[in-house]
Amino acid sequence: MPGFQELGRLLLVVGGVLLLIGLVLTLGGRLPFGGRLPGDIRIQRDNVTCFFPLATSLLLSLLLTILLNILLRLRR
C-alpha cells in the first residue's frame, strides 16, 4: 500500500523533529550562549525581572531556517 509508506516517512520526520526539540529543551540550560548574547535584554527591578531574548531568538531563527532549507533541498 503506497499510502502507508508516505505516512511512515512523515511519522519518522515528525519523530525526529520532536527528538531535536526535546534535546534542545533538555540541554538548553547547559548551552554557554543560551540567553546571554549581547542583544538580549534583561530588566531587573526590586522584585521583578523581565527578559527579552532578542539576539537568541534571531540566531535560533536563522539556524532553523538554514536547517529547514537543507532538509527541503535534500528531499527534492
N, C-alpha and C positions, 0 to 999 in steps of 0.2 A: 504494500500500500504506500503510494508516494506521499500522501499527506502526513504520515507518521514520521517520515524522515525529516521533513521540514519542521515539524513540531519538536522532534528530538533535538535538532540543531538550535532551535530557539530556546529551548529549556537549558541547554548547555551554556549558551551565551548569557542568559539571564542569571544562571547559577554562578558563572564566572564573575559577572558584574557584582553580584551580591557578596561574593567572596572578597573581591577587592575592596568594596565598601566596608566590610567587616574588618579587614586588616587595617585599613586607614583609621577607622574609629578605635580599634584596639591599640594600635601603636601611635596614634596621633599625639598623645601626651609626651611621648619619648622623642619626637622629632625635634631637632635642635632649633629649627626656624619657625616652628608652629606658633603663630600668634605673636611673634616678636620681631617682625620685619619693620624696617624704618617707616613704612607708610601706614602701619596700624595705629589706630587712635585709642588711647586709654585715658579716661577721665575718672579721677578719684577725688571724692569729697569726703566729708566726715564719715558717713556710714553707707555711702552709695558709690558703686563702681559701674561705669559704662564702658563697654569695649566694642569697638568697631574695626574688625579685621579687614580693612580695605585692600592693602597690599597682598595679604594672604589670599583673599578671595580672587583677586586678579591673577595671581600666579597659579592658583588651582584651576581657574577657568582656562587659562592658556594651556596648561598641561593636559587637561581633559579634552580640549579642542584638538590638540595635536594627536593625542592617542585615538580619539574617535575618527579623525581623518585617516590615520594609518590603518585602522581596522576596516573602515569602509572601502579604502582603496584595495586592500588585500582581498576583500570579499568579491570584488568585481572580476 
